[in-house]
Amino acid sequence: AQKITQTQPGMFVQEKEAVTLDCTYDTSDPSYGLFWYKQPSSGEMIFLIYQGSYDQQNATEGRYSLNFQKARKSANLVISASQLGDSAMYFCAMRIGGTGNQFYFGTGTSLTVIP
Amino acid sequence: NAGVTQTPKFQVLKTGQSMTLQCAQDMNHEYMSWYRQDPGMGLRLIHYSVGAGITDQGEVPNGYNVSRSTTEDFPLRLLSAAPSQTSVYFCASSAILAGVGNEQFFGPGTRLTVL
């Protein structure tokens, strides 16, 4: 069965510090994609970063990087130099090629950046 | 380019009423999906479609119907609303040409309350 697990319901980080949001996944399909989305209090879903299962290098997008450890089935999001605007819910998601291209979402982590 | 649009933004129904949530995208995406978001449960897939005339059930399909007569539109029908369907509903779309590497684009959401 496909599953995404986010074990941190809430996290706090000091402004300008780095923070890691955890995500583990489970699938037997060799082809999959891992995504992180941000949901601010306004409610919209914002795509942040993507990592493919065959990618050799960790993905980076500005202050976001994805720490991909395939053997451990983890895809942690690292936010560097946190800003007040980073306060939001963060969702990890997985897309499986062999199941109709479905996305599976974790339950999310609420991040609060403290000034 | 409007992206993914959803109407209405807010809706209040009485138990037993039916209604249709509208979703449209102008990106020519093959894949469209409906999610519901409840506190602490992340996004759960209701139904999805990989092209016009093709739909399939997700994790929580009971009480909902969908159809996909065009590439652009993917309406979600609540057959007989129940209080358990009080939630925020998101429509999303993505391409599937590049397989698992395509991210989903989300609509702004519909906040539904069933009394």
Interface residues (C-beta under 8 A of the other chain):
Chain A: Q6 P9 S31 Y32 G33 F35 Y37 G43 E44 M45 F47 Y50 G52 S53 F91 A93 R95 I96 G97 G100 N101 Q102 F103 Y104 F105 G106 T107 G108
Chain B: Y31 S33 Y35 G40 M41 G42 L43 R44 L45 Y48 V50 D56 G58 V88 F90 A92 S94 I96 G99 V100 G101 N102 E103 Q104 F105 F106 P108 G109
